[in-house]
Amino acid sequence: MSTIIVIENITPQVAVEFSADQGPQGGQGATGPTGPTGPAGSTGTAGPTGATGPTGTTGATGPTGATGPTGVTGATGATGAQGVTGDTGATGSTGPAGATGTTGATGATGPVGATGSVGATGPTGDTGATGPQGSVGATGPAGPTGPIGATGPQGVTGDVGPTGAVGATGATGPQGIQGIEGPTGPTGPAGATGPAGATGPTGPQGVTGDIGPTGATGPAGAVGATGPEGATGPTGATGTAGAVGATGATGPAGATGPTGPTGPAGTNGVTGATGPTGPTGPTGATGPGADAIPVSLFLGGM
């Protein structure tokens, strides 16, 4: 007859008696999944920062002592059999934080680290006041005259002035002999024009006609050579400052200057009290192991 013993709850204080005909130990069971991590406790409020004490003078750094030889590592002992996982005990309250030890002497300053990347360019400062206006230079020589523009349309003709007095008639030439009237011959050449009579006095100025429309502007002439810069003229009144232009692209960062000497280290302020530790989350169930005592033992007849 076989007897089955079922152990409902195993604690480290329970003794189990095995029969002589126990079967071989089963293989290693798979590890059970890890239980979910409990929520982190809230961080306690930081204690008030103590007043900074006066900065003491940094003492000279003492020489570093020689490192002693490393001792031989002892042999690792054999791993004991896995005991039954007990119930997780309640987490004890966190003890008060120990007093902060005195600050050791400041060691020698280490080498300067590599220069970090250049930070973003700060906003452009206000534009400074405009300096006084320089005096106006002497006018350079005039450039060559540009080509004349096209003539505008003819304006309205003004009223004609009164006709001047007729000049005296010149003397008449002698009468030629009357020839026999034959067929009309070709017209002879015109006789010489008698001298012009004296010009009569100029009549009064006629009424000025309306001004015709302005003609199209001709093309601009070539710009003359720039004359030499004259002496600075008197300062003009300062105009209203224009809007500040957009900030130009940041130029490349200049080379990092040498690091100044490290100032003396101040004393540490009082450390604030540590906040209470949050409650520990529940422990996940432990999977069965090869060397763990199983919950149910199937034993042979006793």
MIDOSE-1310 file (N, C-alpha, C; in nm, 2 decimals, decimal comma, always signed):
residues 302
msti	+0,09/-0,12/+0,00/+0,00/+0,00/+0,00/+0,09/+0,12/+0,00; +0,06/+0,22/-0,09/+0,13/+0,34/-0,09/+0,07/+0,45/-0,02; +0,15/+0,54/+0,04/+0,09/+0,65/+0,12/+0,13/+0,78/+0,05; +0,03/+0,87/+0,03/+0,06/+1,00/-0,04/+0,05/+1,11/+0,07
ivie	+0,16/+1,18/+0,09/+0,17/+1,29/+0,19/+0,16/+1,42/+0,11; +0,06/+1,51/+0,14/+0,05/+1,64/+0,07/+0,08/+1,74/+0,18; +0,18/+1,82/+0,15/+0,22/+1,93/+0,25/+0,16/+2,06/+0,19; +0,07/+2,12/+0,27/+0,00/+2,24/+0,23/+0,09/+2,36/+0,24
nitp	+0,16/+2,37/+0,35/+0,24/+2,49/+0,37/+0,38/+2,45/+0,42; +0,48/+2,49/+0,36/+0,62/+2,45/+0,40/+0,68/+2,57/+0,46; +0,74/+2,56/+0,58/+0,81/+2,67/+0,64/+0,95/+2,61/+0,68; +1,04/+2,69/+0,71/+1,17/+2,63/+0,75/+1,17/+2,55/+0,87
qvav	+1,06/+2,55/+0,96/+1,06/+2,48/+1,08/+1,00/+2,34/+1,06; +0,94/+2,30/+0,94/+0,88/+2,17/+0,93/+0,98/+2,07/+0,89; +0,98/+1,95/+0,96/+1,07/+1,84/+0,93/+1,00/+1,74/+0,85; +1,07/+1,69/+0,75/+1,00/+1,59/+0,66/+1,08/+1,46/+0,67
efsa	+1,02/+1,35/+0,69/+1,08/+1,22/+0,70/+1,06/+1,15/+0,56; +1,17/+1,11/+0,50/+1,17/+1,04/+0,38/+1,18/+0,89/+0,40; +1,12/+0,81/+0,31/+1,13/+0,67/+0,32/+1,25/+0,62/+0,25; +1,29/+0,50/+0,27/+1,41/+0,44/+0,21/+1,39/+0,42/+0,06
dqgp	+1,27/+0,41/+0,01/+1,26/+0,38/-0,13/+1,21/+0,50/-0,21; +1,28/+0,62/-0,17/+1,25/+0,74/-0,25/+1,30/+0,73/-0,39; +1,22/+0,78/-0,48/+1,26/+0,77/-0,62/+1,37/+0,88/-0,66; +1,42/+0,88/-0,78/+1,53/+0,97/-0,82/+1,47/+1,12/-0,82
qggq	+1,56/+1,21/-0,80/+1,52/+1,35/-0,79/+1,48/+1,40/-0,93; +1,37/+1,47/-0,95/+1,33/+1,52/-1,08/+1,42/+1,63/-1,13; +1,41/+1,66/-1,26/+1,50/+1,76/-1,32/+1,47/+1,90/-1,27; +1,55/+1,99/-1,31/+1,54/+2,13/-1,27/+1,41/+2,19/-1,34
gatg	+1,32/+2,24/-1,25/+1,20/+2,30/-1,31/+1,23/+2,44/-1,37; +1,15/+2,49/-1,46/+1,17/+2,62/-1,52/+1,14/+2,73/-1,42; +1,22/+2,83/-1,43/+1,20/+2,95/-1,34/+1,07/+3,02/-1,37; +0,99/+3,04/-1,27/+0,87/+3,11/-1,28/+0,89/+3,26/-1,32
ptgp	+0,79/+3,32/-1,38/+0,80/+3,46/-1,42/+0,82/+3,55/-1,30; +0,90/+3,65/-1,32/+0,92/+3,75/-1,21/+0,80/+3,83/-1,18; +0,76/+3,84/-1,06/+0,65/+3,92/-1,02/+0,66/+4,06/-1,06; +0,55/+4,14/-1,07/+0,56/+4,28/-1,11/+0,63/+4,36/-1,00
tgpa	+0,71/+4,46/-1,03/+0,77/+4,54/-0,94/+0,67/+4,64/-0,87; +0,68/+4,64/-0,74/+0,59/+4,73/-0,67/+0,62/+4,88/-0,70; +0,52/+4,96/-0,68/+0,54/+5,11/-0,72/+0,65/+5,17/-0,62; +0,72/+5,26/-0,68/+0,83/+5,32/-0,60/+0,76/+5,42/-0,50
gstg	+0,82/+5,42/-0,38/+0,77/+5,51/-0,28/+0,80/+5,65/-0,32; +0,71/+5,74/-0,27/+0,73/+5,89/-0,30/+0,86/+5,94/-0,23; +0,93/+6,02/-0,30/+1,05/+6,08/-0,25/+1,02/+6,18/-0,14; +1,09/+6,17/-0,03/+1,06/+6,27/+0,08/+1,11/+6,41/+0,04
tagp	+1,05/+6,50/+0,11/+1,09/+6,64/+0,08/+1,23/+6,67/+0,12; +1,31/+6,74/+0,04/+1,45/+6,77/+0,08/+1,45/+6,87/+0,20; +1,54/+6,84/+0,28/+1,55/+6,93/+0,40/+1,61/+7,06/+0,36; +1,59/+7,16/+0,44/+1,65/+7,30/+0,40/+1,80/+7,29/+0,39
tgat	+1,85/+7,36/+0,30/+2,00/+7,37/+0,28/+2,06/+7,45/+0,39; +2,16/+7,40/+0,45/+2,23/+7,47/+0,55/+2,30/+7,59/+0,50; +2,33/+7,69/+0,58/+2,40/+7,80/+0,54/+2,54/+7,76/+0,51; +2,60/+7,82/+0,40/+2,73/+7,79/+0,36/+2,83/+7,86/+0,46
gptg	+2,92/+7,77/+0,51/+3,02/+7,83/+0,60/+3,13/+7,90/+0,52; +3,21/+7,98/+0,59/+3,32/+8,05/+0,52/+3,41/+7,95/+0,46; +3,46/+7,99/+0,34/+3,55/+7,90/+0,27/+3,69/+7,89/+0,34; +3,73/+7,77/+0,37/+3,86/+7,75/+0,43/+3,97/+7,75/+0,33
ttga	+4,09/+7,78/+0,37/+4,20/+7,77/+0,28/+4,23/+7,62/+0,25; +4,25/+7,59/+0,12/+4,27/+7,45/+0,08/+4,41/+7,41/+0,12; +4,42/+7,31/+0,20/+4,55/+7,26/+0,24/+4,62/+7,19/+0,12; +4,75/+7,18/+0,14/+4,83/+7,11/+0,03/+4,79/+6,96/+0,03
tgpt	+4,79/+6,91/-0,09/+4,75/+6,77/-0,11/+4,87/+6,68/-0,07; +4,84/+6,59/+0,02/+4,95/+6,50/+0,06/+4,98/+6,40/-0,05; +5,10/+6,34/-0,04/+5,13/+6,24/-0,15/+5,05/+6,12/-0,13; +5,02/+6,05/-0,24/+4,94/+5,93/-0,23/+5,04/+5,81/-0,19
gatg	+4,99/+5,74/-0,09/+5,07/+5,62/-0,05/+5,08/+5,51/-0,15; +5,18/+5,43/-0,14/+5,19/+5,32/-0,24/+5,08/+5,22/-0,21; +5,03/+5,16/-0,32/+4,92/+5,06/-0,31/+4,99/+4,93/-0,27; +4,93/+4,87/-0,16/+4,98/+4,74/-0,12/+4,95/+4,63/-0,21
ptgv	+5,02/+4,52/-0,21/+5,00/+4,41/-0,30/+4,86/+4,34/-0,27; +4,80/+4,30/-0,38/+4,67/+4,23/-0,37/+4,68/+4,09/-0,31; +4,60/+4,06/-0,21/+4,61/+3,93/-0,15/+4,56/+3,82/-0,25; +4,60/+3,70/-0,22/+4,56/+3,59/-0,31/+4,41/+3,56/-0,28
tgat	+4,33/+3,54/-0,39/+4,19/+3,51/-0,38/+4,17/+3,37/-0,33; +4,09/+3,35/-0,23/+4,06/+3,22/-0,18/+3,98/+3,14/-0,27; +3,98/+3,01/-0,26/+3,90/+2,92/-0,35/+3,75/+2,94/-0,31; +3,67/+2,93/-0,41/+3,52/+2,95/-0,39/+3,47/+2,82/-0,34
gatg	+3,39/+2,83/-0,23/+3,33/+2,71/-0,17/+3,22/+2,65/-0,26; +3,19/+2,53/-0,24/+3,08/+2,47/-0,32/+2,95/+2,53/-0,29; +2,86/+2,54/-0,38/+2,73/+2,60/-0,37/+2,64/+2,50/-0,29; +2,58/+2,55/-0,19/+2,49/+2,47/-0,11/+2,36/+2,44/-0,18
aqgv	+2,29/+2,35/-0,14/+2,16/+2,31/-0,20/+2,06/+2,43/-0,18; +1,98/+2,45/-0,28/+1,88/+2,56/-0,27/+1,77/+2,52/-0,16; +1,76/+2,61/-0,07/+1,66/+2,59/+0,04/+1,53/+2,64/-0,01; +1,42/+2,60/+0,06/+1,29/+2,64/+0,02/+1,28/+2,79/+0,04
tgdt	+1,21/+2,85/-0,06/+1,20/+3,00/-0,05/+1,09/+3,03/+0,06; +1,13/+3,10/+0,16/+1,03/+3,14/+0,26/+0,95/+3,25/+0,22; +0,84/+3,27/+0,30/+0,76/+3,39/+0,27/+0,84/+3,52/+0,29; +0,81/+3,61/+0,21/+0,89/+3,74/+0,22/+0,84/+3,81/+0,34
gatg	+0,93/+3,85/+0,43/+0,90/+3,92/+0,55/+0,87/+4,07/+0,51; +0,80/+4,13/+0,60/+0,77/+4,27/+0,58/+0,90/+4,35/+0,58; +0,90/+4,45/+0,50/+1,02/+4,54/+0,49/+1,03/+4,62/+0,62; +1,14/+4,62/+0,68/+1,16/+4,70/+0,80/+1,17/+4,85/+0,76
stgp	+1,14/+4,93/+0,86/+1,15/+5,07/+0,83/+1,29/+5,12/+0,82; +1,31/+5,21/+0,73/+1,45/+5,26/+0,70/+1,50/+5,34/+0,82; +1,62/+5,31/+0,86/+1,68/+5,38/+0,98/+1,71/+5,52/+0,94; +1,73/+5,60/+1,04/+1,77/+5,74/+1,01/+1,90/+5,75/+0,94
agat	+1,91/+5,85/+0,85/+2,04/+5,87/+0,78/+2,15/+5,90/+0,88; +2,26/+5,84/+0,85/+2,38/+5,87/+0,94/+2,43/+6,01/+0,91; +2,50/+6,06/+1,01/+2,55/+6,20/+1,00/+2,66/+6,20/+0,88; +2,66/+6,31/+0,82/+2,75/+6,33/+0,70/+2,89/+6,34/+0,76
gttg	+2,98/+6,26/+0,70/+3,12/+6,27/+0,75/+3,19/+6,40/+0,71; +3,30/+6,43/+0,77/+3,37/+6,55/+0,74/+3,42/+6,54/+0,59; +3,42/+6,65/+0,53/+3,47/+6,65/+0,39/+3,63/+6,64/+0,39; +3,68/+6,54/+0,31/+3,82/+6,53/+0,30/+3,88/+6,64/+0,23
atga	+4,01/+6,65/+0,24/+4,09/+6,76/+0,17/+4,07/+6,75/+0,02; +4,06/+6,86/-0,04/+4,03/+6,86/-0,19/+4,16/+6,81/-0,26; +4,14/+6,72/-0,35/+4,26/+6,67/-0,42/+4,30/+6,77/-0,53; +4,41/+6,74/-0,59/+4,46/+6,83/-0,70/+4,36/+6,83/-0,81
tgpv	+4,35/+6,94/-0,87/+4,26/+6,96/-0,99/+4,30/+6,87/-1,10; +4,21/+6,79/-1,15/+4,24/+6,70/-1,27/+4,25/+6,78/-1,40; +4,30/+6,72/-1,50/+4,32/+6,79/-1,63/+4,18/+6,84/-1,68; +4,19/+6,95/-1,75/+4,07/+7,01/-1,81/+4,01/+6,92/-1,91
gatg	+3,88/+6,90/-1,90/+3,81/+6,81/-2,00/+3,80/+6,88/-2,13; +3,76/+6,80/-2,23/+3,74/+6,86/-2,36/+3,64/+6,97/-2,36; +3,66/+7,07/-2,44/+3,56/+7,18/-2,45/+3,43/+7,13/-2,50; +3,32/+7,16/-2,43/+3,19/+7,12/-2,48/+3,15/+7,20/-2,60
svga	+3,04/+7,15/-2,66/+2,99/+7,22/-2,78/+2,95/+7,36/-2,75; +2,95/+7,45/-2,85/+2,92/+7,59/-2,83/+2,77/+7,60/-2,80; +2,73/+7,66/-2,70/+2,59/+7,68/-2,67/+2,52/+7,77/-2,78; +2,39/+7,77/-2,77/+2,31/+7,85/-2,87/+2,35/+8,00/-2,85
tgpt	+2,35/+8,07/-2,96/+2,38/+8,22/-2,95/+2,27/+8,29/-2,87; +2,31/+8,37/-2,78/+2,21/+8,45/-2,70/+2,15/+8,55/-2,79; +2,04/+8,61/-2,74/+1,97/+8,72/-2,82/+2,06/+8,84/-2,85; +2,04/+8,90/-2,96/+2,12/+9,02/-3,00/+2,10/+9,13/-2,90
gdtg	+2,20/+9,19/-2,86/+2,19/+9,31/-2,77/+2,13/+9,43/-2,84; +2,08/+9,53/-2,76/+2,03/+9,65/-2,82/+2,13/+9,72/-2,91; +2,09/+9,78/-3,02/+2,18/+9,85/-3,11/+2,22/+9,98/-3,04; +2,35/+10,00/-3,04/+2,41/+10,12/-2,98/+2,36/+10,24/-3,05
atgp	+2,38/+10,36/-2,98/+2,34/+10,49/-3,04/+2,42/+10,51/-3,16; +2,36/+10,57/-3,27/+2,43/+10,61/-3,39/+2,53/+10,71/-3,36; +2,65/+10,69/-3,41/+2,76/+10,79/-3,39/+2,73/+10,92/-3,47; +2,80/+11,03/-3,45/+2,77/+11,16/-3,52/+2,80/+11,14/-3,67
qgsv	+2,72/+11,21/-3,75/+2,73/+11,20/-3,89/+2,85/+11,28/-3,93; +2,93/+11,21/-4,02/+3,05/+11,28/-4,07/+3,01/+11,40/-4,16; +3,11/+11,49/-4,18/+3,08/+11,61/-4,27/+3,07/+11,56/-4,41; +2,99/+11,64/-4,49/+2,97/+11,60/-4,63/+3,10/+11,63/-4,71
gatg	+3,14/+11,53/-4,79/+3,26/+11,55/-4,87/+3,23/+11,65/-4,99; +3,34/+11,71/-5,04/+3,32/+11,80/-5,16/+3,26/+11,72/-5,27; +3,18/+11,79/-5,36/+3,12/+11,73/-5,47/+3,22/+11,70/-5,58; +3,21/+11,57/-5,62/+3,31/+11,53/-5,73/+3,28/+11,60/-5,86
pagp	+3,37/+11,59/-5,96/+3,34/+11,66/-6,09/+3,22/+11,59/-6,15; +3,15/+11,68/-6,23/+3,03/+11,63/-6,30/+3,06/+11,52/-6,40; +2,98/+11,42/-6,41/+3,00/+11,32/-6,51/+2,97/+11,37/-6,65; +3,01/+11,30/-6,75/+2,97/+11,35/-6,89/+2,82/+11,35/-6,91
tgpi	+2,77/+11,45/-6,99/+2,63/+11,46/-7,01/+2,58/+11,34/-7,09; +2,46/+11,29/-7,04/+2,40/+11,18/-7,11/+2,34/+11,22/-7,24; +2,31/+11,13/-7,33/+2,25/+11,17/-7,46/+2,12/+11,24/-7,44; +2,09/+11,33/-7,54/+1,96/+11,41/-7,53/+1,85/+11,32/-7,55
gatg	+1,74/+11,33/-7,47/+1,62/+11,25/-7,48/+1,55/+11,29/-7,61; +1,45/+11,21/-7,65/+1,37/+11,23/-7,77/+1,29/+11,36/-7,75; +1,27/+11,44/-7,86/+1,20/+11,56/-7,86/+1,05/+11,54/-7,83; +1,00/+11,61/-7,74/+0,86/+11,60/-7,70/+0,77/+11,65/-7,82
pqgv	+0,64/+11,62/-7,81/+0,55/+11,66/-7,92/+0,55/+11,82/-7,93; +0,52/+11,87/-8,05/+0,51/+12,01/-8,07/+0,40/+12,07/-7,99; +0,43/+12,18/-7,92/+0,33/+12,25/-7,84/+0,24/+12,33/-7,94; +0,13/+12,38/-7,88/+0,03/+12,46/-7,96/+0,10/+12,59/-8,01
tgdv	+0,08/+12,62/-8,14/+0,14/+12,74/-8,19/+0,08/+12,86/-8,13; +0,16/+12,96/-8,09/+0,11/+13,08/-8,03/+0,04/+13,17/-8,14; -0,03/+13,27/-8,09/-0,09/+13,37/-8,18/+0,01/+13,44/-8,26; -0,02/+13,47/-8,39/+0,08/+13,54/-8,47/+0,08/+13,68/-8,43
gptg	+0,19/+13,74/-8,42/+0,20/+13,89/-8,39/+0,17/+13,97/-8,51; +0,15/+14,10/-8,48/+0,11/+14,19/-8,60/+0,22/+14,20/-8,70; +0,19/+14,21/-8,83/+0,29/+14,22/-8,93/+0,36/+14,35/-8,92; +0,50/+14,33/-8,94/+0,58/+14,45/-8,94/+0,56/+14,54/-9,06
avga	+0,61/+14,66/-9,06/+0,59/+14,75/-9,17/+0,67/+14,70/-9,29; +0,62/+14,72/-9,41/+0,68/+14,67/-9,54/+0,80/+14,76/-9,56; +0,91/+14,70/-9,60/+1,03/+14,77/-9,63/+1,01/+14,84/-9,77; +1,10/+14,94/-9,79/+1,10/+15,01/-9,91/+1,12/+14,93/-10,03
tgat	+1,05/+14,95/-10,15/+1,06/+14,87/-10,27/+1,19/+14,91/-10,33; +1,26/+14,81/-10,38/+1,39/+14,84/-10,46/+1,36/+14,90/-10,59; +1,47/+14,96/-10,65/+1,45/+15,03/-10,78/+1,41/+14,93/-10,89; +1,33/+14,98/-10,98/+1,28/+14,89/-11,09/+1,39/+14,89/-11,20
gpqg	+1,42/+14,78/-11,26/+1,51/+14,78/-11,37/+1,46/+14,84/-11,50; +1,54/+14,87/-11,59/+1,50/+14,93/-11,72/+1,40/+14,84/-11,80; +1,31/+14,90/-11,87/+1,22/+14,83/-11,95/+1,29/+14,77/-12,07; +1,27/+14,65/-12,10/+1,33/+14,60/-12,22/+1,25/+14,64/-12,35
iqgi	+1,32/+14,62/-12,47/+1,26/+14,65/-12,60/+1,15/+14,55/-12,63; +1,04/+14,61/-12,68/+0,93/+14,52/-12,71/+0,96/+14,44/-12,84; +0,97/+14,32/-12,83/+1,00/+14,24/-12,95/+0,87/+14,20/-13,02; +0,89/+14,14/-13,14/+0,78/+14,09/-13,21/+0,72/+13,97/-13,14
egpt	+0,59/+13,98/-13,13/+0,53/+13,88/-13,05/+0,53/+13,75/-13,14; +0,62/+13,67/-13,12/+0,62/+13,54/-13,18/+0,57/+13,44/-13,08; +0,60/+13,32/-13,12/+0,56/+13,21/-13,02/+0,63/+13,23/-12,89; +0,57/+13,19/-12,79/+0,63/+13,21/-12,66/+0,75/+13,11/-12,65
gptg	+0,86/+13,17/-12,63/+0,98/+13,10/-12,61/+0,98/+13,04/-12,47; +1,09/+12,97/-12,45/+1,10/+12,91/-12,31/+1,13/+13,03/-12,21; +1,09/+13,00/-12,10/+1,11/+13,11/-11,99/+1,25/+13,13/-11,96; +1,29/+13,25/-11,97/+1,43/+13,28/-11,94/+1,46/+13,27/-11,80
paga	+1,58/+13,27/-11,77/+1,62/+13,26/-11,63/+1,57/+13,38/-11,55; +1,54/+13,35/-11,43/+1,49/+13,46/-11,34/+1,60/+13,56/-11,32; +1,55/+13,69/-11,32/+1,64/+13,79/-11,30/+1,70/+13,79/-11,16; +1,81/+13,85/-11,14/+1,86/+13,86/-11,01/+1,77/+13,93/-10,91
tgpa	+1,76/+13,88/-10,79/+1,67/+13,94/-10,69/+1,73/+14,07/-10,64; +1,65/+14,17/-10,63/+1,70/+14,30/-10,59/+1,73/+14,29/-10,44; +1,81/+14,38/-10,39/+1,85/+14,38/-10,25/+1,72/+14,39/-10,16; +1,73/+14,32/-10,05/+1,62/+14,32/-9,95/+1,60/+14,46/-9,90
gatg	+1,47/+14,50/-9,88/+1,45/+14,63/-9,82/+1,48/+14,62/-9,67; +1,49/+14,73/-9,61/+1,53/+14,74/-9,47/+1,42/+14,67/-9,39; +1,46/+14,60/-9,28/+1,36/+14,53/-9,19/+1,28/+14,63/-9,11; +1,15/+14,61/-9,12/+1,07/+14,70/-9,04/+1,08/+14,67/-8,89
ptgp	+1,04/+14,76/-8,81/+1,05/+14,73/-8,66/+0,97/+14,61/-8,62; +1,02/+14,54/-8,51/+0,96/+14,42/-8,46/+0,83/+14,45/-8,40; +0,73/+14,37/-8,44/+0,60/+14,39/-8,38/+0,60/+14,35/-8,23; +0,49/+14,38/-8,16/+0,49/+14,34/-8,02/+0,48/+14,18/-8,00
qgvt	+0,53/+14,14/-7,89/+0,53/+13,99/-7,86/+0,39/+13,94/-7,86; +0,37/+13,83/-7,93/+0,24/+13,77/-7,94/+0,21/+13,69/-7,80; +0,09/+13,66/-7,78/+0,05/+13,59/-7,66/+0,12/+13,45/-7,66; +0,18/+13,42/-7,54/+0,25/+13,29/-7,53/+0,15/+13,17/-7,54
gdig	+0,18/+13,08/-7,63/+0,10/+12,97/-7,65/+0,10/+12,87/-7,53; +0,01/+12,78/-7,52/+0,00/+12,68/-7,41/+0,13/+12,59/-7,42; +0,17/+12,55/-7,30/+0,29/+12,47/-7,30/+0,25/+12,33/-7,34; +0,33/+12,27/-7,44/+0,30/+12,14/-7,49/+0,33/+12,04/-7,38
ptga	+0,28/+11,92/-7,39/+0,30/+11,81/-7,30/+0,45/+11,78/-7,29; +0,50/+11,74/-7,18/+0,64/+11,70/-7,16/+0,67/+11,58/-7,24; +0,78/+11,59/-7,31/+0,83/+11,47/-7,39/+0,88/+11,36/-7,30; +0,89/+11,24/-7,36/+0,94/+11,13/-7,28/+1,08/+11,15/-7,23
tgpa	+1,11/+11,10/-7,11/+1,24/+11,12/-7,06/+1,34/+11,04/-7,14; +1,45/+11,10/-7,18/+1,55/+11,02/-7,25/+1,63/+10,93/-7,16; +1,70/+10,83/-7,21/+1,77/+10,74/-7,13/+1,88/+10,81/-7,04; +1,90/+10,76/-6,93/+1,99/+10,82/-6,83/+2,13/+10,81/-6,89
gavg	+2,21/+10,92/-6,87/+2,35/+10,92/-6,92/+2,43/+10,83/-6,83; +2,55/+10,79/-6,89/+2,64/+10,71/-6,81/+2,68/+10,78/-6,68; +2,70/+10,70/-6,58/+2,74/+10,76/-6,45/+2,89/+10,80/-6,46; +2,91/+10,92/-6,42/+3,05/+10,97/-6,43/+3,14/+10,91/-6,32
atgp	+3,27/+10,92/-6,34/+3,36/+10,86/-6,24/+3,34/+10,93/-6,11; +3,36/+10,85/-6,00/+3,34/+10,90/-5,87/+3,45/+10,99/-5,83; +3,42/+11,11/-5,79/+3,52/+11,21/-5,75/+3,59/+11,16/-5,62; +3,70/+11,23/-5,59/+3,77/+11,19/-5,46/+3,68/+11,23/-5,34
egat	+3,70/+11,16/-5,23/+3,62/+11,18/-5,11/+3,66/+11,31/-5,05; +3,56/+11,40/-5,03/+3,59/+11,53/-4,97/+3,60/+11,52/-4,82; +3,63/+11,64/-4,77/+3,64/+11,64/-4,62/+3,51/+11,62/-4,56; +3,51/+11,56/-4,43/+3,39/+11,53/-4,36/+3,31/+11,65/-4,33
gptg	+3,18/+11,65/-4,37/+3,09/+11,77/-4,34/+3,05/+11,77/-4,19; +2,98/+11,87/-4,16/+2,93/+11,88/-4,02/+2,82/+11,77/-3,99; +2,81/+11,73/-3,87/+2,72/+11,62/-3,83/+2,58/+11,66/-3,85; +2,50/+11,57/-3,92/+2,36/+11,60/-3,94/+2,28/+11,55/-3,81
atgt	+2,15/+11,59/-3,81/+2,07/+11,54/-3,70/+2,06/+11,39/-3,70; +2,06/+11,33/-3,59/+2,05/+11,18/-3,58/+1,91/+11,14/-3,63; +1,90/+11,05/-3,73/+1,77/+11,00/-3,77/+1,72/+10,89/-3,68; +1,60/+10,86/-3,70/+1,54/+10,75/-3,62/+1,61/+10,62/-3,65
agav	+1,64/+10,55/-3,54/+1,71/+10,42/-3,56/+1,62/+10,32/-3,64; +1,67/+10,26/-3,74/+1,60/+10,16/-3,82/+1,58/+10,03/-3,73; +1,49/+9,95/-3,79/+1,47/+9,82/-3,72/+1,59/+9,74/-3,72; +1,61/+9,66/-3,61/+1,73/+9,58/-3,60/+1,72/+9,47/-3,70
gatg	+1,83/+9,45/-3,78/+1,83/+9,34/-3,88/+1,83/+9,20/-3,81; +1,80/+9,10/-3,89/+1,81/+8,97/-3,84/+1,95/+8,93/-3,80; +1,96/+8,86/-3,69/+2,10/+8,82/-3,64/+2,17/+8,73/-3,75; +2,29/+8,76/-3,78/+2,36/+8,68/-3,87/+2,40/+8,55/-3,81
atgp	+2,44/+8,46/-3,90/+2,48/+8,32/-3,86/+2,60/+8,33/-3,76; +2,60/+8,25/-3,66/+2,70/+8,25/-3,56/+2,83/+8,20/-3,62; +2,93/+8,28/-3,60/+3,06/+8,25/-3,65/+3,12/+8,13/-3,57; +3,23/+8,07/-3,63/+3,29/+7,95/-3,56/+3,34/+7,99/-3,42
agat	+3,33/+7,90/-3,33/+3,37/+7,92/-3,19/+3,52/+7,94/-3,19; +3,56/+8,04/-3,11/+3,71/+8,07/-3,10/+3,77/+7,96/-3,02; +3,91/+7,96/-3,02/+3,98/+7,86/-2,95/+3,96/+7,88/-2,80; +3,95/+7,78/-2,72/+3,92/+7,78/-2,58/+4,05/+7,84/-2,51
gptg	+4,03/+7,94/-2,43/+4,14/+8,00/-2,35/+4,19/+7,91/-2,24; +4,30/+7,94/-2,19/+4,35/+7,85/-2,08/+4,26/+7,85/-1,96; +4,25/+7,74/-1,89/+4,17/+7,73/-1,77/+4,23/+7,81/-1,65; +4,16/+7,89/-1,59/+4,21/+7,97/-1,47/+4,23/+7,87/-1,36
ptgp	+4,31/+7,92/-1,26/+4,33/+7,83/-1,14/+4,20/+7,81/-1,06; +4,19/+7,69/-1,01/+4,08/+7,65/-0,93/+4,07/+7,72/-0,80; +3,96/+7,78/-0,77/+3,94/+7,85/-0,64/+3,93/+7,75/-0,52; +3,95/+7,80/-0,40/+3,94/+7,71/-0,29/+3,80/+7,65/-0,27
agtn	+3,79/+7,53/-0,23/+3,66/+7,46/-0,21/+3,60/+7,51/-0,08; +3,47/+7,54/-0,09/+3,39/+7,58/+0,03/+3,35/+7,45/+0,11; +3,31/+7,47/+0,23/+3,27/+7,36/+0,32/+3,13/+7,32/+0,27; +3,10/+7,19/+0,28/+2,97/+7,14/+0,24/+2,86/+7,18/+0,34
gvtg	+2,74/+7,21/+0,28/+2,63/+7,25/+0,37/+2,58/+7,12/+0,44; +2,49/+7,14/+0,53/+2,43/+7,03/+0,61/+2,34/+6,95/+0,51; +2,35/+6,82/+0,51/+2,27/+6,73/+0,43/+2,12/+6,73/+0,48; +2,02/+6,74/+0,39/+1,88/+6,74/+0,44/+1,85/+6,59/+0,48
atgp	+1,74/+6,59/+0,56/+1,70/+6,45/+0,61/+1,64/+6,37/+0,50; +1,67/+6,24/+0,50/+1,62/+6,15/+0,40/+1,48/+6,12/+0,42; +1,40/+6,13/+0,31/+1,26/+6,10/+0,31/+1,23/+5,95/+0,34; +1,11/+5,92/+0,39/+1,08/+5,78/+0,42/+1,08/+5,69/+0,30
tgpt	+1,12/+5,57/+0,31/+1,13/+5,47/+0,20/+0,98/+5,42/+0,17; +0,95/+5,42/+0,04/+0,82/+5,37/+0,00/+0,80/+5,22/+0,03; +0,68/+5,17/+0,04/+0,66/+5,03/+0,07/+0,71/+4,94/-0,04; +0,76/+4,82/-0,01/+0,82/+4,73/-0,10/+0,70/+4,65/-0,17
gptg	+0,71/+4,64/-0,31/+0,61/+4,57/-0,38/+0,61/+4,42/-0,34; +0,50/+4,35/-0,38/+0,49/+4,21/-0,34/+0,59/+4,13/-0,42; +0,65/+4,02/-0,36/+0,74/+3,94/-0,43/+0,67/+3,84/-0,52; +0,72/+3,82/-0,64/+0,66/+3,73/-0,74/+0,68/+3,58/-0,69
atgp	+0,60/+3,50/-0,74/+0,60/+3,35/-0,70/+0,73/+3,29/-0,75; +0,80/+3,21/-0,67/+0,92/+3,14/-0,71/+0,89/+3,01/-0,79; +0,95/+2,99/-0,90/+0,93/+2,87/-0,98/+0,99/+2,75/-0,91; +0,94/+2,63/-0,93/+1,00/+2,51/-0,87/+1,15/+2,48/-0,92
gada	+1,23/+2,44/-0,83/+1,37/+2,42/-0,86/+1,41/+2,27/-0,84; +1,52/+2,23/-0,90/+1,56/+2,09/-0,89/+1,60/+2,05/-0,75; +1,66/+2,15/-0,68/+1,70/+2,11/-0,54/+1,60/+2,17/-0,44; +1,48/+2,22/-0,48/+1,39/+2,27/-0,39/+1,29/+2,16/-0,34
ipvs	+1,24/+2,17/-0,22/+1,15/+2,06/-0,18/+1,01/+2,08/-0,24; +0,96/+1,99/-0,32/+0,83/+2,01/-0,39/+0,72/+2,02/-0,29; +0,61/+2,08/-0,33/+0,49/+2,10/-0,25/+0,43/+1,96/-0,22; +0,42/+1,88/-0,32/+0,36/+1,74/-0,30/+0,47/+1,64/-0,31
lflg	+0,48/+1,55/-0,22/+0,58/+1,44/-0,22/+0,50/+1,31/-0,24; +0,54/+1,23/-0,34/+0,48/+1,10/-0,35/+0,58/+1,00/-0,30; +0,55/+0,94/-0,18/+0,64/+0,85/-0,12/+0,59/+0,70/-0,13; +0,69/+0,61/-0,12/+0,65/+0,47/-0,13/+0,59/+0,42/+0,01
gm	+0,55/+0,30/+0,02/+0,49/+0,24/+0,14/+0,59/+0,24/+0,25; +0,55/+0,26/+0,37/+0,64/+0,27/+0,48/+0,62/+0,15/+0,57
